[in-house]
């Protein structure tokens, strides 16, 4: 029997995003980029972990708190991607793709927060 969060569409999308970002970050040289790579990696993982942990909470306010944190991490990922694009380490097309995914995640998290 799966855990509740495993059936959440937003979790599935966030999991795919995290997987894609992990592969992308391997392509970026570490020199002068270690901190931004680490930050993006942790933020994308934080989305997943907060969705999972929030789904396991019993009260609506507890759940909401974790979904708010997940949404904050989603926004953090956008800022990290903007930095990478500015450093010419992320193409415009990849940026647009990741941006759309994160926008979708943010909208779905907002819906969970309002429940």
C-alpha positions in Angstrom: 0.0 0.0 0.0 1.6 3.3 -1.1 2.0 6.3 1.2 -0.6 9.0 0.5 2.0 11.4 -0.9 3.1 8.9 -3.6 -0.3 9.4 -5.2 -0.2 13.2 -5.2 0.3 14.5 -8.8 2.4 17.4 -7.4 4.8 14.9 -5.7 5.2 12.9 -9.0 6.0 16.1 -10.9 8.4 17.3 -8.2 10.1 13.9 -8.1 10.6 14.1 -11.9 11.9 17.6 -11.6 14.4 16.6 -8.9 15.6 13.7 -11.1 16.1 16.0 -14.1 17.9 18.7 -12.0 20.2 16.1 -10.5 21.3 15.0 -14.0 21.6 18.6 -15.2 23.7 19.6 -12.2 26.2 16.8 -12.9 26.9 18.6 -16.3 27.9 21.9 -14.6 31.6 22.3 -13.6 32.1 22.7 -9.9 34.6 25.5 -10.2 32.9 28.6 -8.8 29.5 26.9 -9.0 29.5 24.5 -6.1 27.3 26.6 -3.8 24.6 27.3 -6.4 24.6 23.6 -7.4 24.3 22.5 -3.8 21.5 25.1 -3.1 19.5 24.0 -6.1 20.0 20.3 -5.3 18.8 20.9 -1.7 15.9 23.1 -2.7 14.6 20.6 -5.2 14.9 17.8 -2.7 13.2 20.0 -0.1 10.1 20.3 -2.2 9.7 16.5 -2.2 10.5 16.0 1.5 8.1 18.7 2.6 5.3 17.3 0.5 6.0 13.8 2.0 6.2 15.0 5.6 3.2 17.2 5.3 1.1 14.4 4.0 1.9 12.4 7.2 0.7 15.1 9.5 -2.7 14.9 11.2 -4.0 18.4 11.3 -4.7 20.8 8.5 -2.5 23.5 10.0 0.4 21.1 10.3 0.0 19.9 6.7 -0.4 23.4 5.4 2.9 24.4 7.1 4.9 21.8 5.2 3.2 22.6 1.9 4.0 26.3 2.4 7.7 25.3 3.0 7.6 23.2 -0.2 6.2 26.1 -2.1 9.0 28.3 -0.7 11.6 25.8 -1.9 9.9 25.9 -5.3 10.5 29.6 -5.5 14.0 29.1 -4.3 14.6 26.8 -7.3 13.4 29.5 -9.6 15.9 32.0 -8.2 18.7 29.4 -8.5 17.8 28.7 -12.1 17.9 32.5 -12.8 21.4 32.7 -11.4 22.5 29.7 -13.5 21.0 31.3 -16.6 22.7 34.6 -15.9 26.0 32.7 -15.6 25.4 31.2 -19.0 25.3 27.7 -17.5 21.6 27.1 -18.4 20.2 27.6 -21.8 17.0 29.6 -22.4 15.1 26.6 -23.5 16.1 24.5 -20.5 15.3 27.5 -18.2 11.8 27.8 -19.8 11.1 24.1 -19.4 12.2 24.1 -15.7 10.3 27.3 -15.1 7.1 25.8 -16.4 7.5 22.7 -14.3 8.1 24.8 -11.2 5.2 27.1 -12.0 3.0 24.0 -12.2 4.3 22.7 -8.9 3.7 26.1 -7.2 0.1 26.2 -8.4 -0.6 22.6 -7.2 1.0 23.4 -3.8 -1.1 26.5 -3.5 -4.2 24.4 -4.0 -3.0 22.0 -1.3 -2.4 25.0 1.0 -5.9 26.3 0.5 -7.6 22.9 1.3 
